[in-house]
């Protein structure tokens, strides 16, 4: 299946929406994408999640990991 090209800021918004759909995800404040090496930008990225103090880190980590895996299969970063 072909992946859809998407801008980094748009992918951050998609990731934020998906993470917030998980139980406990309502405590997530923002999401940033950090890009890896120049030659592997479209797959070499990772999510940084910022959440409120009352967030359960285990739930947030699970949501971020699951979302990252799903989005990497669905999208490639467009520069």
C-alpha positions as CSV (number, residue, x, y, z in Angstrom):
1,X,0.0,0.0,0.0
2,X,1.3,3.4,-0.9
3,X,1.9,6.0,1.8
4,X,0.5,9.5,1.6
5,X,2.9,12.4,1.7
6,X,2.2,14.9,4.5
7,X,3.8,18.0,5.9
8,X,5.4,17.8,9.3
9,X,2.9,20.2,11.0
10,X,-0.1,18.4,9.5
11,X,1.3,15.1,10.7
12,X,1.7,16.6,14.2
13,X,-1.9,17.5,14.2
14,X,-3.0,14.0,13.1
15,X,-0.8,12.5,15.8
16,X,-2.2,14.8,18.5
17,X,-5.8,13.8,17.5
18,X,-5.0,10.1,17.5
19,X,-3.2,10.2,20.8
20,X,-6.0,12.1,22.4
21,X,-8.4,9.4,21.3
22,X,-6.7,6.9,23.6
23,X,-7.8,6.5,27.3
24,X,-5.9,9.1,29.2
25,X,-4.9,10.9,26.0
26,X,-7.0,13.9,26.9
27,X,-4.1,15.0,29.1
28,X,-1.8,15.5,26.1
29,X,-1.1,19.1,25.4
30,X,1.1,19.0,22.3
31,X,3.0,16.7,20.0
32,X,6.2,17.5,18.1
33,X,8.0,15.4,15.4
34,X,11.7,15.2,15.6
35,X,13.4,14.2,12.3
36,X,16.2,11.7,12.1
37,X,19.0,11.6,9.5
38,X,18.7,13.5,6.3
39,X,18.7,10.3,4.2
40,X,15.9,8.7,6.2
41,X,13.6,11.6,7.0
42,X,10.3,10.0,6.0
43,X,10.7,7.0,8.4
44,X,13.4,8.2,10.8
45,X,11.2,10.5,12.8
46,X,9.8,10.1,16.3
47,X,7.1,11.8,18.4
48,X,7.7,13.9,21.4
49,X,4.6,14.2,23.6
50,X,4.0,16.9,26.2
51,X,1.3,16.1,28.7
52,X,-0.2,17.6,31.9
53,X,1.2,16.6,35.3
54,X,-1.8,14.4,36.1
55,X,-1.3,12.2,33.0
56,X,-0.5,8.6,33.4
57,X,2.9,8.1,31.7
58,X,2.3,4.4,30.9
59,X,-0.9,5.2,29.0
60,X,0.7,8.2,27.2
61,X,3.8,6.1,26.2
62,X,1.5,3.3,24.8
63,X,-0.6,5.8,22.9
64,X,2.5,7.5,21.4
65,X,4.2,4.3,20.4
66,X,1.0,2.9,18.8
67,X,0.3,6.1,17.0
68,X,3.9,6.4,15.7
69,X,3.8,2.9,14.3
70,X,0.4,3.4,12.6
71,X,1.4,6.8,11.2
72,X,4.7,5.5,9.8
73,X,2.8,2.9,7.8
74,X,0.2,5.5,6.5
75,X,2.3,8.6,5.8
76,X,5.7,9.8,4.6
77,X,7.0,13.2,5.5
78,X,6.9,15.8,2.7
79,X,9.7,18.5,2.7
